[in-house]
């Protein structure tokens, strides 16, 4: 892990950190009380990639769970139509 700066140092350096990110430096900034990492500042692009990866992993886990619990039963066309009919009626 990189160097940990204090919370106050992070607060005071936010503008510089943002400029660094704008310049293409994507290195995360760790901060916390008594230089014990409690949080991290990352560029938005890094955060969005992390969120996408986590969502993908959650989707894969959900799919695996559904496959594992699949009992082979499939809805008939009549059952599907009945659901849509109920939704249209607001029931």
Buried (B, 14 or more C-beta within 10 A) or exposed (E): EEEBBBBEEBEEBEEEBEEBBEEEEEEBBBBBEEBEBEEBBBBEEBEEEEEEEEEEEEEEEEEEEEEEEEEEEEEEEEEEEEEEEEEEEEE
